[in-house]
Amino acid sequence: MSFIDFTAIVKEAWNAYDDTREIIRIVDISAKVSTNYVFRITFKDESFIIAKLSYFGKFEHFVEDHSIINALSNNLSAPFENFLARSLMKGNSLYVYRFQNELLDAWVVFYRPIEIRKRLPRRLDEEQITRLGTQVAQFHKACSNIRNTLPNSSKTLKMDIDSLLRTLDTDYGKYEYRMFIDEIKKQTDLFYEHRETLQSDTFEKIPVFIDWNIGNFSITSSFKLFSRWDYDWFRVSSRILDLYFMSRVVSDIGDKTVFSYIINPLMEDRFILFLKAYHAEYPLTKNEVLFLKEAYRFFILNYVVKDGRHFFHEIFANKLLHEAYKIYLPSIEKEFKADKILKALNL
């Protein structure tokens, strides 16, 4: 949608929020991977805020997610009380501006600037992996401690997979997925079957951010989590949904500019080292470990197959969709070996 003047929408959103503070410039600082846009807004006094514009998903879910995140950021205890970027309020409510015309339904939210310390190195050593495992476990525990104080979340994993299956029966779905409908249905059947067997609905539900690539958070010099931003895939669900991206963060291959979503990092010894540190701090159950495979399956089906063309820019979406059908989905049953992890964790 390059023909849409997103900067004008952001300016309109700000003026509706507080037109007494004069904007002198708006700069697009988006990562250029997704269809979401991020802007730095500088005012006449040289102070600034961050604006995010999105037209991916549903407006109601966007508002719901940011309302939960804002409550989470206010309720988290030390050392995570300032970990999350906070959104601006107007009066007593989260401020979200909705822009609608015949071409676009888009939403803008404003964030207070958040301090950024060190970025993770592209490849971690074993001591860093262990420290990260402990830190992520402590953050998950902190989220668990306040889970009952947060607004309700309406999104579920089943809801998203059901939505994908409904899409297959539409004219769009019959065309878009025409060569892979049988494979998608096979994978969704496996997800439903294993989800029921593992009783995943009984797992504790906490806020999870899923996308933990190293450009989304910062750490201190002592390798403690310091700040986190970018909430594109936020939801309230099992903590296991966060762990696939952690396997990618600690992978032997390290962070790469050209990325894929292969399952192999889940099987690396480096990820097991991460899990040992995590498990020592916040123990996992056997069923949760077995659900790692289903969390990965869900990630591919939902964020790559169902939403890939809507979320990723075209060049990334085409690549990831091709790999999903040819590599990611067919590899799940062959490559994931739960016994290796269970043995390492003495489960």
Secondary structure as UniProt FT lines:
FT   TURN            2..3
FT   HELIX           6..18
FT   TURN            19..20
FT   STRAND          23..28
FT   STRAND          37..43
FT   TURN            44..45
FT   STRAND          48..54
FT   HELIX           59..75
FT   TURN            78..79
FT   TURN            81..82
FT   STRAND          89..90
FT   TURN            91..92
FT   STRAND          93..94
FT   STRAND          96..100
FT   STRAND          105..111
FT   HELIX           126..145
FT   HELIX           147..149
FT   HELIX           157..168
FT   HELIX           171..176
FT   TURN            177..180
FT   HELIX           181..197
FT   TURN            198..199
FT   HELIX           200..202
FT   STRAND          206..208
FT   TURN            214..215
FT   STRAND          217..219
FT   TURN            221..222
FT   STRAND          225..228
FT   TURN            232..233
FT   STRAND          235..237
FT   HELIX           239..242
FT   HELIX           243..249
FT   TURN            252..253
FT   HELIX           264..267
FT   HELIX           269..281
FT   HELIX           286..299
FT   HELIX           300..306
FT   HELIX           308..311
FT   HELIX           314..323
FT   HELIX           324..328
FT   HELIX           329..335
FT   HELIX           338..344
FT   TURN            345..346
//
